[in-house]
């Protein structure tokens, strides 16, 4: 079956420019992977070019192979390799060389490891905080099978933002995600962070995979009930014919409506919503920087990130 033709609003410019080349080379020199490349992020050129500042990158820890096989994800599965003990230091060194003021750390799932990689994640955060305390650190973590001691290791490392993606509405979790993931399990991770720390929490949903409006409402309500601060909505794009098919290309106006609802009806501190928005998205990072680094109000920070204050 042929893939659905993309509408004009999903057309992307290929990444290019001196800054893009510099960041790519530094990451290669330090033997680091990024989810930007591994998952074919449509915003790679925008983030790496630094058009909104010094540039940003989402560094993927613990290799480029995942122990799970989600039906939406383009990251390779299986063939797990030992952790690189030098990776935390290499990440901190690359951040200094690139000059990142905001870094996002994510990872593959590592169900093969005793602590599922939580300790390695924490060491990387600590390395950055020790050598580059001015850098804002956001982490996009796996669900760690809902094991609270693993989540606690991340909290104790004190990143500025802890994100975990719920990905989709409750009904579609298992057609979309690996069977080892789940709606309640993901909620439990976010709830632990919000209940036991002052760290900002964040999550993301893909649209266009068969969800109904009332299910999106329900998901936003569930997220706010456990104290999630930031949510992003983006269009699911099928990486290959072997992945989950796109059900609908959601119009940009609908994304704008969801953003308004997230702010006005549910009271999220911030919502980035658009066809090409991804969990690690430059506008969301500008918002967090404005709140944490510059001490701006939520309303002023929204303006900084390109969203009119309500």
C-alpha positions, 0 to 999 in steps of 0.5 A: 500500500502506498503512503498517503501524500503529504499536504503542503504544510508538511513540506520541509527544507533540507538541513544545511548551513555552516552551523549545522555542519559544525554541530554534526562534526562535533557530535561525530568527533565525540562518537555521540548519537542524536535522536534528531538524526536517528528518528529523522526529525523534521526540525533538525535543520531549524534546531542545528542551524541556530536561527533562534540562538546558539542552536540545540541538539537532542543527544541520544544516550546509550547507543542507537539501538532500542530494546523495544519495537514501537510501531511508530519509531524509526530507531533501530531495534535489538543488537544491544551493546554495552554502555560506553563509560566515557559517554557522560564526559563526552556529552559534557565536552561536546556541549562546551565545544558546540556552545549549547545553552540548552541541551536535551538528553534522551535515550533508547530503551535499555530493558537489558540493563539492571537499572535500565540505564537510569544510572548512566542517564543520571551520571550524564546529567551530573557531568553537565551540571558539574562542568557547565552549570549554566546549561539548562538540561532537559531529559526525555526519559523512558518509562523504566517499566514504571520502577520508581527507584529508576525514576528517583535516580533521574530526579536526584540528578536534578535536571531542569525539565523531566519529560516522558512521552505518553505518545498517544491516547489510552485506546491506541497505546498498544497498536502504537507502542511496544507492549512493555509500555502503557498509558498508566505506566507512563502517567506513573512516571510523570506523577512521581516527578511532579509529586516528589520534586519541583522539576518541570514535567513535560510530555508529548502526543502524536496526532493523526493516528486514529484518535478522537477529539474526546480522547485528546481531551481526556488525555489532557485532563489526566495529564493536568490531574497529575501535575504535568506542566508542558505538553506538545502536539505534533503530526505523526509521520510514517517513517517507512511502509513497515511502520504504522500508517498515517490515519489523518494529516491534521490541519494546522488550524486544528493544532492551533485550537489544541494549543488554545485549549491546552492553555485556556481550558486546562492551564498547562504552563506551555503548549507547543502544537503544530504539524512539525512540532516534536517533543524536543522543540525549539519553541518549548525550549525558549519558553523554559529558558525564559522561565528558568534562566531569565525569571520571566512570568509564564505569560512573558515566557509564552511571548518569548516562545512565540505564543500570545499571552492569554 
